[in-house]
């Protein structure tokens, strides 16, 4: 019976950790969208746009790669690790 409580607490901790990663990812995507919107708004202000366009495209491309990596880390890989850990805990019972 004590073992069940221990496993239940481990499951709760794993689920909480997963939830925190997902919330962090959602915040990151929100910031990504807002900053890129701001950059595009600035781009349409009538100034010399040559350097600004390259900077904007670089930031957009680089940050998109980071967002994709964050997605795989926080959602895909984390979900697989969580499922594997929960399966291991179920086997222990």
Buried (B, 14 or more C-beta within 10 A) or exposed (E): EEEEEEBEEBBEEBEEEBEEBBEEBEEBEEEBEEEBEEBEEEBEEEEEEEEBEEEBEEBBEEBEEEBEEBBEEBBEEBEEEBEEBBEEBEEEE
